[in-house]
Amino acid sequence: MFLALMLSLLFRFGFSNDVPASFVFGDSLVDVGNNNYIVSLAKANHEPFGIDFGMPTGRFSNGKTVVDVISGILNNSGEIFGGRINFDAQIDNFANTREEIISLIGVPEALNLFKKALFTVALGSNDFLDNYLIPLFSIPERLLVSPESFVATLISRLRLQLTRLFSLGARKIVVANVGPIGCIPYIRDVNLNPYDEDECVTFPNELAQLFNTQLKSLVEELRTKLEGSLFVYADVYHIMEDILMNYKDYGFENPYSACCHVAGRFGGLIPCNRSSKVCEDRSKYVFWDTYHPSDAASVLIAQRLLNCDTHDISPMNIFQLSKA
């Protein structure tokens, strides 16, 4: 959701001349309502979603940002939840859109548009949450496939996918890493080990960090290997971790629980639905529901990706990338 918000901020502050188009590929953080058009258990086209937006739109958020399309790097991630759009299919969709754009404005203009356009890729979380970390269902896979092997498969697949995206004309590509998934209400509630309220679950965060380390190396590899590319690595894990550790400094009161909740110590056992209870002040919660950050948290993340230094996003921030 924060990446979609980031794009809206980018255009709000007058960068539309530098970024003629934006193409977003992703999982549960960048959907603006695609889930409305596929057969899926993950739906956000009803209240209380959109409570601060004015109406439900298919965004998995209380506000103007987006979240949960069932997709991932691996084509089978999220399969048990019904329809989803994996990254390969998303690239196929872009390839079709690319041909339509070329037919409308011609090859030279189209290639120039793609060269200046901003491409955002936010993938990986659902490959863990809806695949490797699913309670009970994932036990056989974890017995057969080590975390290292699973991550290596993700990175290998992603290398091919990002290279294909480049071959289709993408040049300015922001790749966001996986956030601290061990801190979301869902993972806190389904974890059976005892832990303090202010502690996240270790294993999922270790998985995310293992993936992120290799993802950063992949981004640097592609930036060097693919001539003319401007790959940027967005460290969402670092940003979200900072917000959770210093939540009071950012104006939050609850960094642990879901604002929209039904059951569970942290409100993470049942997804947000029509019968859910909703916190009175959403701006005081880091998490909107079982999986997703609130609108307020998303704004903070977006602002840091837009303006901050290489601790958050490297080798340049989004504003700098738009001018490059």
Secondary structure, 3 states (H helix, E strand, C coil): CHHHHHHHHHHHCCCCCCCCCEEEEECCCCECCHHHHCCECCCCCCCCCCCCCCCCCCCCCCCCCCECCCCCCCCCCCHHHECCCCHHHHHHHHHHHHHHHHHHHCHHHHHHHHHHCEEEEECCHHHHHHHHCCCCCCHHHHHHCCHHHHHHHHHHHHHHHHHHHHHCCCCEEEEECCCCHHHCHHHHHHCCCCCCCCCCCHHHHHHHHHHHHHHHHHHHHHHHHCCCCEEEEECHHHHHHHHHHCHHHHCCCEEEEECEECCCCCCCCCCCCCCCEECCCHHHEEECCCCCECHHHHHHHHHHHHHCCCCCEECCCHHHHHHC
